[in-house]
Amino acid sequence: MAQIFHRSANTLSRVTIFGAVFIVAFVLWVIGGIVRSPLATDQGIEREQPVPFSHQHHVAGLGIDCRYCHTSVERSSFAGIPPTQTCMNCHSQIWTSADMLGPVRASFATGKPLEWSRVHRLPDFVHFNHSIHVYKGIGCASCHGRIDKMALTYQAAPLTMAWCLDCHRNPEKYVRPRNQVFNMAYVPVNQAKLGPELVREYQVQKLTSCSTCHY
Amino acid sequence: MKELTLNDFRKRAEGGGLYRSLDELARDDDFIAAVEREFPQQALPLERGVDRRDFVKLMSSSLALAGLAACNRPAEKIVPYVSQPESLIPGRPLYFATALALGGVGAGVLVESHMGRPTKIEGNPDHPSSLGGSDAMMQAAILGLYDPDRAQVVRHLGEIATWSAFLAALQPVLKDAKSNGAGLRLLTQTITSPTLGAQIQQLLAAYPGMEWHQWEAVSRDNVREGLRMAFGGYTNAVYHFDKANVVVSLDSDFLAAGPGHLRYARDFTSRRKVRHGQTASMNRLYSFDCGASSTGSLADHRWPVRPSEIEGLARALPAAIMKDLEANRGASIVIAGDDQPPIVHTVVMALNQALGNIGSTITITDPVEVAPVNQLESLRQLVTDINAGAVKALVMLGGNPVYDAPADFNFHHALTKVPFRAQLSPYYDETSMLVHWHVPEVHALEGWSDVRGHDGTISIVQPLIAPLYNGRSPHEVVGAMIGGLDQSPYDSVRAYWFAKGANEQSWRKWLHDGQIAGSALPARQVAIAPLPPAGEGPRSGGEGLQLHIRPDPNIHDGRFANNGWLQELPKPQTKICWENVALISPKTANDIGYDDEKRSALVNERSTVRADVTYRGRKVRLPLWVMPGHPDGVLTVYLGYGRTYGGKVATPEVGVNIYPVRFSDAMSGGAGAEIALVGGEDAYPVACTQEHQSINPKDMYGQEREIIRAGTFAEYQRDPHLGHKEHHGDESMYPPHVYKNHAWAMVIDTSVCTGCNGCVIACQAENNIAIVGKTEVHRERELHWLRIDRYFRGEPSNPEVFHQPVPCMQCENAPCEPVCPVEATSHSDDGLNDMTYNRCVGTRYCSNNCPYKVRRFNFFHYADYDTPALKPMRNPDVTIRTRGVMEKCTYCVQRVNEAKIEAEKRGGNQRVRDGEVTTACAQACPTEAIVFGDMNDKTSRVAALKGEPAHYALLAELNTRPRTTYLGTIRNPNPEIKGTS
């Protein structure tokens, strides 16, 4: 009786069996890449907002301090989104009839709040406190990127756990003097020397217990 | 199963070992097997199975979700204020002082508010009725506020109407009342609010023919009338347990119920916290207990007695007790229970007077009520007048008399004869079904008012949130009836106090402090009336089985029946939830003639048999429950169950309504009850949590484990270690942990735990713990992170009782940690056993390996993600767990982290100071039995307690090095009294 399979089938089956390992590894690698990619982390995505607010204009152009609007960043877990009142402090005087600011004026007139789209959304089960990071000398730009260069705000960092742990394990790589925390353009002169000094001075701890963030 | 007789129980108990239940005593081998099987019914699904159609639906939706997951997440909205309120920092809570009342008498609270949403209630440390403690009902008020089943609209004959339509309908009634005089009646509950009192007086002046009735199902009529007989007028007695060396309780549960019980528990236990080298003496409590009370469970001497025997005891206390009282003249208290007839209170006050206690340990003041009356007679008068056709209009402010009026009043028949009837109440309940107009009532956290505490201290009640469900306050209804249509409750309360001399400054201070300083009622000089002779009491003798009716320790008179937290809360002594049962003693169970076959069902803590209880020709069918230490020949039942309307949790078939056997001449029951077993039924399941997730009482060699350490004060003075020495080695296979910074720890003083459950609900509110319902509790799937174990020791007829709260032990050598395959539970730098929900895959190995059985598993999706009304209630600092996730006590790590951050931000000293952070359970505890702190801080309270000689760790021999540890129970029995009889 003739062979059903040609001799080359042997090679084919060997390649398939060994290849499967590589195929599985490749698939896992691709999945791993996807979950870390902006597709999953929303990194770099600009959200549509009720008013196309430009941090670039307000921060770099006008020199407004972060804390003018994000008032609770030094005191609370939440940095705070400014109430309409804060916008109107200036915009009742300037650009009072700009079309772009229509929703702000409408909100102030009707008492109906503006609904902003959240740009930085932490995964569920994670708790984050702004105030302690600011107190320990972590600059706004370290996580939020160069907000002063963003015409429309996007998420600069991936906000993955690996990204958080990079700093929680090695805070000396990122810590900066407290008076530079709100300085967007801060560039460390000699972080390798300054970092460990500041970690000691500010008593920055390497907190990697699960309950530091997850509870 | 082997059949057991009462003597067998007795013999087994004589061994001196601990037992949690008769079941444990009865079934050694079966019981151990049950304990070892932690999730005995884990294979059972939820009631409704998943059929093929559901399966396909689920599959398709999960496929759809899988598709979505790959896309960007939809944008989440952030909605800032238009104009942010001053003093509000987004992300940080604010606290407001107010007061919560039960039975009209208030206790001060501090309410935590997250951006306008109240989320948690704590006691107000400055308020004399609370001193910072809180009970389960106060803690659960937060769920009562958001309860989506509350009445939400004004209804006319059940149809949706408006407030203005109600006011319009009221006008002709009022006009008629004005011209004709009589016919208009007001029915309220107990009122201590000075403002509302003044408004009602104004109303009475405006309508001279109008009459005001008061009714509360769990009223203090007996106390009021007893004191009136004693002192010749309505008065209020305030007790000072901190000054009393000897306390005799005649069926009083002063530690767990009634006005001022939080204060009384704190004062009483302040004399029972034995500290080495500091405590020279302890107080002593004798308790005559007619049921199963918390006070009785803490007593040094407890005797179960029939309710009818109390009067005789009051007139002639046993000689040894009298001797003890005489030796402590002016430093003792004799207190009678609210359920005892007035004569007992009169006799007890005469006794206190003779002992020189009045003026020293007991202060007599003016009444706290605005208008004290005999409420039973007040309601009787109303019913009589209605039946005589004299009532044309009835306005009810609060209350649910159709459900809770005495059975012989036939209130619901009478009510339907009134031509105009209106009710203000929080739920659309049994009474609301029969009224023309129903107006939803505001919750105490939604409206302005004022209230008096147990000693008369006045608190301004301020709202935390605008009424969620269009509620109206009694001030508004009375105001509208007077004619002041535009006056808000805020205006009413403010106007009243400004007229009394308040100014803006004092008003703000009162609101801030939660009380008006110095407003406690002053002591009053009283002369005691001559004692009436014996035998005049309404109850004498009492042959046969006595029915003994009590308010429920969780849902009171039924007003909290729709509160799921309170329904699922194991009752302090019986550990039964979602149900009321008939409690009987082991001997009575024997006497009423159950054969052994049936008794083995009775002592089973998972199910029981039902019985028909007949009283005066009326019958109720109740599950029977044998309660060790219960008086013989008495049948204790709890009110508040068997509601027919009033919310999805309260109805249907949650417990049995006892009001049909409550008669106006026997408000707390009486003799002559009959009991008959219901034949031909399967075992009736009861959700009793005592043996759920229990610690195995025997070790692997079958030796009794030392779970409770206890001794007398005399023994303690001889040997403060209570006969024990810590002898356990510290060997471990694992490298030791080093705690450089904090080491959080907890010490629980079991001497002063009353088992009141305040901590359990505090934990539930703080940590967003879901409820699971009766069926799931019966399957041992309740989620409470903190349970209070109850142990008996001694004869089942009158055993000693021990309460032991068991949260997570946060072991240093935690058995749960090494067995997790995904490292979802791990050790933190501070020594906490962290639980990372998003890592948990639900193997339950950790729970299997936990010797303390403190881990809870979400077998199903118990957390309510969908009900919009409940979303704002949750603590935003704690994750809501989902199906398939293990959860457990975290030592309130969210509070710990917050405190650490705040301490670090202070700069310089990085440490959290002692007392800056505490867990929800420790904060709620009225007796401060739970102390939480940093063990590494040698000056902390918890470090000091860890050094006490009576300090011990649970199952220390396992070398788990638990951070939660205990102080042994120390009691102070009278050496002259041998035994308990």
Interface residues (C-beta under 8 A of the other chain):
Chain A: I34 L39 D42 I45 R47 E48 T71 S72 R75 S76 S77 F78 G80 I81 P82 P83 T84 Q85 S107 F108 G111 K112 P113 L114 E115 W116 S117 R118 R121 P123 D124 F125 H127 N129 S131 I132 Y135 K136 Q203 Q205 L207 S209 C210 S211 T212 H214 Y215
Chain B: A70 N72 R73 A75 E76 K77 I78 V79 P80 Y81 V82 S83 Q84 I89 P90 G91 R92 N741 S826 H827 S828 D829 D830 L832 D834 M835 T836 Y837 N838 D877 V878 T879 T890 V893 Q894 N897 I901 E904 K905 Q910
